Amino acid sequence: MPFQVYLLECSDKSYYCGYTSDLNRRIEEHNSGRGSKYTRARRPVRLVYSEERETRSSAMKREAEIKKFSRKEKKALAIK
């Protein structure tokens, strides 16, 4: 089962990174206030980047890498 690593831009222009096995469902959860505590107060969110990973482990590792990115690096990733 493939996993998606995703980057959201929140209404306050901050970024949120996560991973999921169902990207559309997860974005709906974020926008309905059920996604995460961070995005709950920053709705609506919009998807700016995603990439597929084969395993949950590799998705988690990539998520951790992206979370360490600077704001500038996240913005560059979002432009791709």
DAPE-V480087 format. One record per run of one state. SS is the DSSP state (H for helix, E for strand, - for the rest). FROM is the first residue (numbers start at 0). TO is the last residue. If there is no record, write none. Layout:
ss=SS from=FROM to=TO
ss=SS from=FROM to=TO
This chain:
ss=- from=0 to=1
ss=E from=2 to=8
ss=- from=9 to=13
ss=E from=14 to=19
ss=- from=20 to=21
ss=H from=22 to=31
ss=- from=32 to=35
ss=H from=36 to=39
ss=- from=40 to=44
ss=E from=45 to=52
ss=- from=53 to=54
ss=H from=55 to=66
ss=- from=67 to=69
ss=H from=70 to=78
ss=- from=79 to=79
